[in-house]
Amino acid sequence: MPPRDQQDIDAGIQRYYGDVFDESARLTTRSAQGPLEFLRTQEIIRAHIPAGRIADIGGGTGVHAAALSRDGYGVELVEPVPRHVEAARAAGVSARLGDARKLPFADTSFDGALLLGPLYHLTSAEDRLLALREAFRILHPGGVVLAAGLSRYIAFGAMSLGESIPDPLPPEWGELISTGTPTGTLRFPAGHFHTAEELGEELERAGFELLEVAGVEGPAGLFLETAADLDVDLRDAALMLARAASCVPGIRDQSAHLVAIGRRPA
């Protein structure tokens, strides 16, 4: 199955996030998974970028940017969806329209860069490399990038678990698990699903020193997508499991979101 056309995905991003999906609710109230993802992502950001100026590339409605700004970070958000830029500005975030593949920022002007959405909306390795190299360009030597991917194993599980397994296996199922190519039935405008190893290799190809690849939500994340709320003991258990499994090879791929952390060499 050939990769989806990037122009179609770009148009789908505008439709999906502009008219269909509430990105702000995803990290707050849509399910019990959202707050766990938010907390874990914030932990990972702050552990690797303790202070300074951050470019939030593809930063959505500014949920992460607003939290970082409140704690003294200087955050500049760039985002392709006008609805998101308006929401981020309303939340007090400095935000503008733009594309991860051509950033409106000067060379070596940031201490950190977040790519928490763009890579999984880009279908070709060349476009993902371009976005990573743009992040590399705007970072100071020694600056840190956090780049997210969507786990292809979670994508495969979400499609197949609880269903009868077809025989023979549909070719697009094989393509998803072997190459990360999204199936044609998705409403979500996915361009690519990663493994942790592949995501780390892409950072290295862009010139970064790879520090680690972490799973965000942990093995409980897929269950949390089905729960509107959890009692405090279950939330604490899910958080403990996510932290413990974060960097364990194989287990980290059971997180829906993977984050690769890289440093621009000094």
N, C-alpha and C positions, 0 to 999 in steps of 0.2 A: 504494500500500500504506500503510495507516494506521500511525502510530508504535506501538510496543509499549506496553502498559499499564505505568505505572510500578510499580504494586503487584505485578504479575507479575515485573518485573525485580528489585524489592527482595526478593521471596521467592526468586527464582533466585540472587541473591547469597548468601543464607544457605545454600542447598543446594550451590551450586558451591564456594564457599570453605570451607564447613563440613564437607562430606562428600567432595568429588571432587578438588579441586585443592590442591596443596601450594604456597602462596604463598612460603614461605621458600625453597624450592628454585628458584623461578623466577629469582631474582637470584643464585644461587650455583652450583648443580650441574645444573640441568635441561638446559641447552644452553650452547654457547659464547657465545650472545647475552647471557645473564643477567649475567655478570661485566662485559661491556662496557657494558651499560645501567647497572649499578650505578656503575661508575667514572665514566662520563660524567655521570650525574645528580648524583653527589657533586661533581664539578668545577663544574657549573653552580650548584648550591646555594651552594658556598663562595665562588665568584666574586662572587655578588650579595648574599650574607648572610654577611659575614666573621666575625661573632660575634653573641652575644645569645640571646634567648629565641625559640624557634620552636614554632609549633603545627603538628603533623604530622597533617593532616586526611585521614582515610581511609588511615592509614599502615600498614595491613596488620599483619604480624607484627613490625614494628619494625626491619627490617633497616637502613633508612636512619637511623632515629632512634637506634639503638644506636651506629652509627658516629659520628654527630654528637655524641652524649652523651659518648663516650670522648674527644672532642677539645675538651670544655669548653662546648659549647652546652647551654643549658637547654631540653629538649624535652618537650612535652606532646603525647601521641598520643591521638587520638579516632578510633574505628573502630566500624562497625556489626556486625561478626562476632565473637561471643563467643570462638570458637576463636583468632582473631587477637589479641584483647586478652590472653588467657591467655598466648599465646606471647610477646608483647611484654613483659609483666610478668616472665616467666621470664628474659628477656634483660636485665632490669634497667631497662626503660623505664617511665616513668610513663604509664600507659595507662588509658583508660576507654571505655565504650560511648557511642556518640553518632552523630549524623547531621550531615553537612556543611551541611544546610539550616537547622539550629538548633543552633548551637554552645554548649557549656556554659562559655563563657569571657566575662570582662568586656570592655567596650569598651577599645580602645587599650592592650591588655595584652601585645602581642607585637611583636618586631622583625621577624619573618618568619613567613610561612605557606606551607605546602606543601599543594597539592591535586594529588597525584600519581596519584589514582585516581578521585575522585568524579565528575568531569565526564563521563567516557565511560560511566558507568553511569546517567546522567540523560538521559531521552529528550527532554524538552521544554526549549526555550530558557529558559522562565520558571524552571524548577527550577535550571538551570545558573547563571542570573543570581542567583537567591537564594543559592546556595552561594558565589558570588564576592562578593556583597555582605556575607555573613557574614564572609568572610575580610577584606574591607575594614574592617568594623566593629571587629574585634579587633586590628587593626594600629595601632601608633603612626603619627602623621603621618610620612611618610618611610619607613615600613616597606615591605617587599618581599614580594610573592606570587609563587610559582612554581606554575603551573597546567598540568597535563598533559592532552593529548588523544591519541587514537589516530588515526593517519593513515588517511583513507578510501581513499587510493590504495594503501596497503599492504594494507588490508582487501580491496579489490577484486582486487589481484594474488594474494593468498593464496587467494582463492576461484576465480580463473579461470586463472592461469598453469598451463601443462601440461595444460589441459583443452581439449576441442573447444568452440569458441564456438557456442552455440546460435543458430539463425536461425529466427524472429526472437529478438532478445535478450529474456530474461525481464524483465518490468516491474520486478521487485524488484532486478535488477542495475542498471537505470537509476536507480532510487531511491537505491541505495547511493552511486553515483558522483556523482549530482547534488545530493542533499540530506543524505547521511550516515546515512540510515535503515538500520539493520541488517536483514539478511535473516532470514527466519523459521526458517532451518535451523541457526542457531548454537546450540551448547551454552553458549558463553560468554555471560554476561548483559550484553551490550552495550546501551547506550541510544542512543549517537550516535558517529559517526566524523567527525572534524574535518578541515578544511584548515588550514594555518598561518594564512592570512589571517582565516578565520572565528574561530579561537581568539583571535587578537589583538583582533579587533573585540569579542568577548564581554568581554574584560577592560576595554576602554575603556568599554563600555556600563555596566559596574559601577562606574565612576568612577576606575579606575586610569590612571596615565600609563604607556603601553606602552613598555617599554625595548627588547625584542626578542622574537622567537619563534625558538627553536632546535630543530633536529632532534637527537635524542639518539644513536641508534646508527649513523646514517649509512647509505649505500647498501648496505653489506655486511651489514646486520642481518638481512635475510630469509634470506640464505644461512647465517648463523651459527645460526639456529634449527634447522638440519638437522645441525649438527656438535656432537658431544659434547665435543670438545676440539680445540685447534689448537696448532701449534708456535708458539714465541715470535715468530718473524718475521711470521707471518700475523696473530697477535693485535696486534702493533705496527702492522702495515699497516692493519688494520681501525680501530684507534684513531686513527691519523693521518688516515684518510679521513673518519671521523666528525667529528673536530675541524674539518677543512678545509671540509666541506660543511655545517656546523652552521647557518649563517645565510644560505645562498645560496637565494634564492627559487626554488621549484620543486624543487631538489635536496633541500632539507630535508624535503620531504614524502615522500621515500624512506626516511626513518626511521620505524620503527613507532610510536615515541613522539615527540610534539611537546611542547615546554614553552614556554609564554608567560610572560615575566617582566614584572611591572608594579609600579609604586611608588604607594603612597597619597600624594597630594600633601600637602606640608607646610602 
